[in-house]
Amino acid sequence: MRNFLFSMLAIGSLSVWADQPMPTDPVVVQEQLQTYYFDAARRGDVPMLETFIEAGYSLNTQDEKGYTALILAAYHGHGAAVERLLAAGADACTQDNRGNTALMGAIFKGQVQIARRLLSTDCNPDQRNGAGQTAAMYAGLFKRVELLDALAAKGADLQAQDPLGNTAANLANGEIRMPAPR
């Protein structure tokens, strides 16, 4: 059934190959499926994501930047896609290549409702990215102060410091510590 669904997805969606023979190389087919999967997340195309879910596609597949479909859907503000991916078991704690999570992406883009939904997952609210920043620091830096109470309620340490000594509170107040000039 899984192979049948992938075949149907490939046949129905590979319009770029409409005038060419269908690819038979499994690597090419897998790359194309991955492209469709991530494009569906960027567009918030829930029916297409549903096809992948029903086919048993790995929801936590990452692209070359480490983005998952959940990270992309959150970043692009597609609440229904975020909800469907979470309901199907997508891992909200997965980090991209820079260590950012779907929650951090939602905060960065000002997707407050999506950020609130992601806060209800079982992720550590003090999870840090590669720069040592937490979701609360993102909320402070990008003036999403309405999320600071929700993050604190989830257990986030609003006094946690990044490597430069910034906390969510001082970032929210515009007191940003920058690296020393070289």
Sequence and secondary structure as in RCSB ss.txt:
>XXXX:A:sequence
MRNFLFSMLAIGSLSVWADQPMPTDPVVVQEQLQTYYFDAARRGDVPMLETFIEAGYSLNTQDEKGYTALILAAY
HGHGAAVERLLAAGADACTQDNRGNTALMGAIFKGQVQIARRLLSTDCNPDQRNGAGQTAAMYAGLFKRVELLDA
LAAKGADLQAQDPLGNTAANLANGEIRMPAPR
>XXXX:A:secstr
 HHHHHHHHHHHH GGGTTS     HHHHHHHHHHHHHHHHHHT HHHHHHHHHTT  TT   TT   HHHHHHH
TT HHHHHHHHHTT  TT   TTS  HHHHHHHHT HHHHHHHHTSS  TT   TTS  HHHHHHHTT GGGHHH
HHHHT  TT   TT   HHHHHTT        
